[in-house]
Amino acid sequence: MSISATIKSIQDIMRKDVGVDGDAQRLSQLVWMLFLKIFDDRETEWEILQDNYQSPLPEPYRWRNWAANAEGMTGDALKSFLDNELFPSLQQLPAKGGDQRAYVIRSVFEDAYNYMKSGQLIRQVINKIQEGVDFNKAQERHLFGDMPNGVFAPYTGIKTNLLFFSKGTPTQNIWFYEHPYPPGVKSYNKTKPMKIEEFAAETAWWGSEADGFSQRVENPQAWQVSLADIQARNYNLDCKNPHVGEQEIHDPEQLLAQYQTMQADIAALRGQLKNILAQALADRRA
């Protein structure tokens, strides 16, 4: 079953629940449920790749332990578990040893809510997700494109990154490409936007997927990071350009701005997931 068909089935189930009123609540409900399923799929991969992997989630709240079994918890017991145990715990999840994944989980649940009232219908939704969503299919993340500030001004000033994927073997290395401003340009805006011609350097550098992008080479804008290095960074993909000298920042205003940007990035990612789900629902209604 395709992801679109799965979402359509879930939407039909949620319509039967008296606690879910409209697409906004259905999408909000889907976001946190899909997030936990996606995270569990990724943890399966991390457990294989890391000798001593430790989940940032307490064992009872990992998807595999409360949701994956189609004959598992349901009814009032499931409803009580979500409202009184899982949500309060994840909304205050501590980060063990500064594990960035714990911060991401907590940020997802801080504004989330379990709208559904029927534990039986919640179980049906969970089973649909378990059956129809599998993020562990072989897929390689091969490029992380770092775009300058102002690309989407005036709508947002958040720094933008583009991720490119290729089907095939699991990820071993990730390429990073930092798109520079053209000479004389300090920022983009509505009247002076980014132009397609600026991507000529990326086009020439890109290479061919047929040979695994073997012709790519590092340059002042491009560098490669191994999976082992990404794991050592707790999967933090904010990898600075090694060809640019390190600039240590002591100004508290700048540090505060960086922190606010990080928080905005997390909110933006959550919003992107909602938009994807909203589009899927719209496609089904069309």
C-alpha positions, 0 to 999 in steps of 0.5 A: 500500500502506498503512503498516500493510500495509507494516509487516506485509510488513516483519515477515514478511521480518524473521522470516526473519532469524536475527539478529532475535528477537522484536517488540522487536528488529524494532521497534528495527530499524524505528525507525532505518530509518524515521527515515532514510527520513523524514529524507530525505523532509524533506530533499527539501522543505528543499532546495526551500525553502532556497537553500543547504541543507546536509545534516547527514549525510555524503553516503554516509549519506543514504538516497537514496545507499545505500538508495533504489535498489532494485537497489543495495547488497545482501548482505555489502556492505550488511551491512558498510556498515551495521555498519562505516561508517554506524552508527559515523559516525552515532553520533558525528556532529558538528554543523556550525555547531550544527545541531540536526538533527545532534544528533537524528540522533546521539541516534537512533543512539546506542542503535540496533543493526543486528540483521539478519544477512542483507544480502539480507533487509536490502535487501528491507526497505529496498525495502519502506520505499522503496516504501511510505513517503512522507512528502512528501505535501502536509501542513501542520503548522498548530498546535503546542500547548504543555501545562504541566508535570505533565499526565501526572504521576506517569508523567512530568514531561516537558513535553508538546507536541501537534502538529496537522496539516492536509492541503493545501498545504505549511506556510507558518506555524505557530500556537503555543498555550500552555495556561495553568494555571487560576487558583490551580493551579501544577501538575497531578498524579494527584489534581488532573489537567487538566480538559476544561473548561480547553480552552474558550478553545482551542475558542473560538479554534480556528476552521474548517479550511474557511476556513484558520483565517482567524479566528484572532488572536494573544493572550497565549497564541497566536502565529504563526511563519513557515516562514522563521523556523523555517528560520532556527532550524534547525527548532527548534520550541521557540519561546517565547511572545513575549507573555511577557518573556524570563527569563534563567537563570543558575542552573546547577541550572536550566540542567542541569535544562533540558538533562536535560529536552531529552534526555528529550524526545528519548528520549520522541519515540523511544519514541513512534515505537516505540509507534506501530510496536508498535500497528501490529504489534498491529493486524495480529495482531488 
